[in-house]
Every structure is written in C-alpha cells, then in structure tokens.
Amino acid sequence: MYVGALTLDVLFGDVRSLKQKRSEVRPLIAEVHRKFPGLAVAETGHLDLHRRTEIGVAVVTSTASHAVEMLEACERFVAARPGLSCCPRASGCSTTKESEQVWTRRGPGGSQSG
C-alpha cells in the first residue's frame, strides 16, 4: 500500500475578499473531486488570506507509480485553471515501511530536491 500526498500553493488573481475567495475555492475542490474520485482534497492552509490558499491532496494506491501519476495529473488539472497561479510545494509517496519513503520538495522555481 502506498500513500501519496501533494500540497499546492494557489494564488488567485482578481479576488478582493474572503467571501469571493470561498466562491473560487469551493468549485475548484468540487471539480477535483469529480475529475479524480479516488483523491482526498481539502483546503488546508492560508484560510485568513483572501488571495492565497493551500490545497492538500492525498491518495492511497497499490503502486507508487500510480500514486505519483494521479498526483501529477491533479497538479496539472489545477494549474490549467484560468485566473489562478499554482505552485506545488511538496509531493511524495511512501509505504507503510519508514525506510521506503520517497518525498520531493519543489521550490517556487520548480527545482526539485530529495
């Protein structure tokens, strides 16, 4: 069993209030749920900022490659939405054995380190 996780830092363009932000975040999360029913998706951070949010995504699969594939597809889906900018902060996949963890952190420039 493999657990994959992804954290997305999302910046909204023309959002001027928390109420307007919620009207953008709710449909985004609902669309991700519809497109990828096997993923768990939630707003996990920056709840008090009106132009920025953090979205957490998780998946449990039988293979590491499938987990990574699903998370990358989700990242591409969110990044393709007009009116927002998406920067993945951290993603990875691990088994129930601590020694088999594989995590990737990405900075704002898209560079990867292990």
C-alpha positions, 0 to 999 in steps of 0.5 A: 500500500502506498500513500501519496500526498501533494500540497499546492500553493494557489494564488488567485488573481482578481479576488478582493475578499474572503467571501469571493475567495470561498466562491473560487475555492469551493468549485475548484475542490468540487471539480477535483473531486469529480475529475479524480474520485479516488483523491482526498482534497481539502483546503488546508492552509492560508484560510485568513488570506483572501488571495492565497490558499493551500490545497492538500491532496492525498491518495492511497494506491497499490503502486507508487507509480500510480500514486505519483501519476494521479498526483501529477495529473491533479497538479496539472488539472489545477494549474490549467485553471484560468485566473489562478497561479499554482505552485506545488510545494511538496509531493511524495509517496511512501509505504507503510515501511519508514525506510521506503519513503520517497518525498520531493520538495519543489521550490517556487522555481520548480527545482526539485530536491530529495 
